[in-house]
Amino acid sequence: MKKFLRIFLITFTVLGLLAAYPVWVLLSELGKANSEDPLVWEEDIAELVELTRTRGELRGAVLFLGSSSIRFWTTLEHDMQPLVTIRHGFGGAKLHDIEHYAERLVNDFRPRAVVVYCGTNDIQPHAAKTPGDLLETYQRFVDRVRAGLPDAPIYFIGIKPTPLRWSMWSEIQETNRSIREFSESQPDLHYIETGPEMLGADGLPDPDYFRFDRLHMNARGYAIWARIIRARLLADLEGV
């Protein structure tokens, strides 16, 4: 009975996603995610920028940038109150994508701080970039942001453990370590760790925090992020 119910729920969720996102949209995003050319995201970036500009003056907001974990964080504005936030997430993004679009997605909006989550799509079975390559890409991203926002603190959320890509956890940990050590060596660069809280008592990623695809977080997963990240930002930015 439990197995039947699980299959039913998965099928229902998939049908719901297909209803919300036409098949051609899903296929288009999958193709972009598999590309190493940042230009495939040009239309998506233009739409993100235009949507944010319709909100009016947002200088002084905290800007969240990254891949689908940022894109799907639909409760971000509520979760980070009283901080004002900008959410610039596009599914399938890799680190070199956010580096390429740093000026348009970050600097042009003059945020008081930047929070980055990206890298999951760079570390996949049979298609993983090395921790050294990813560190260099993140350093280039920081340089681009610093060119326009020399004093804005930048926070990197450590790449989270997921059931789907648990086989890549050692590579992910090494990437996180490299970026954490780099951040600790530089002024106004910060690293936020959330990974340990997403593991169960058995030391494996807790499936209760993830959607049916075993990759993207559900509301419980985002609640962990909200608690940790909001507390850190308020502690650092309050009164600044």
Secondary structure, DSSP 8 states (H G I E B T S, - for coil): -HHHHHHHHHHHHHHHHHHHS-HHHHHHHHHHHT---GGGGHHHHHHHHHHHHTT---TT-EEEEESHHHHT-TTHHHHTTTS-EEEEE-TT--HHHHHHTHHHHTGGG--SEEEEE--GGGEETTEE--HHHHHHHHHHHHHHHHHH-TT--EEEE-----STTGGGHHHHHHHHHHHHHHHHTSTTEEEE--GGGGB-TTSSB-GGGB-TTSSSB-HHHHHHHHHHHHHHHHHHHTT-
